[in-house]
Amino acid sequence: MPRSNRSRSGRDGRRDEHPELDVERLTAGWRRTEARGGVVWNVQPVSEAQAVKRYRCPGCGNDVDAGVAHLVTWRADGVLGDAADLAARRHWHTHCWRIGVG
């Protein structure tokens, strides 16, 4: 059957709008919490496509280059509040976080 080139419009002739994307909901699915040494951490993976800047890994002290998948971590139980914890987040090599260097 041939493909239709007609636009998919609503009944009133206008194109159906896409619902607003909830970025928080989309990224929260990948975020997890981990407990290490009595501290609860938020851990969020960053894909190669999302990694657009260079960071310093606190585990090994080497650079996490742009284009390299890695993890972003921040305290989930800090006493200064969520904003301060998020501002203090760090970018780790996945391996360094996994083996607990630092």
BELGIJO-V974117 format. One record per residue. N is the residue number from 1. RES is the residue in one small letter. SS is DSSP state (helix for helix, strand for strand, loop for the rest). Layout:
# BELGIJO-V974117
n=[N N]
res=[RES RES]
ss=[SS SS]
This chain:
# BELGIJO-V974117
n=[1 2 3 4 5 6 7 8 9 10 11 12 13 14 15 16 17 18 19 20 21 22 23 24 25 26 27 28 29 30 31 32 33 34 35 36 37 38 39 40 41 42 43 44 45 46 47 48 49 50 51 52 53 54 55 56 57 58 59 60 61 62 63 64 65 66 67 68 69 70 71 72 73 74 75 76 77 78 79 80 81 82 83 84 85 86 87 88 89 90 91 92 93 94 95 96 97 98 99 100 101 102]
res=[m p r s n r s r s g r d g r r d e h p e l d v e r l t a g w r r t e a r g g v v w n v q p v s e a q a v k r y r c p g c g n d v d a g v a h l v t w r a d g v l g d a a d l a a r r h w h t h c w r i g v g]
ss=[loop loop loop loop loop loop loop loop strand loop loop loop loop loop strand loop loop loop loop loop loop loop helix helix helix helix helix helix loop loop loop strand strand strand strand strand loop loop strand strand strand strand strand strand strand strand loop loop loop loop loop loop loop loop strand strand loop loop loop loop loop loop strand strand loop loop loop loop loop strand strand strand strand strand strand loop loop loop loop loop loop helix helix helix helix helix helix loop loop strand strand strand loop helix helix helix helix helix helix loop loop loop]
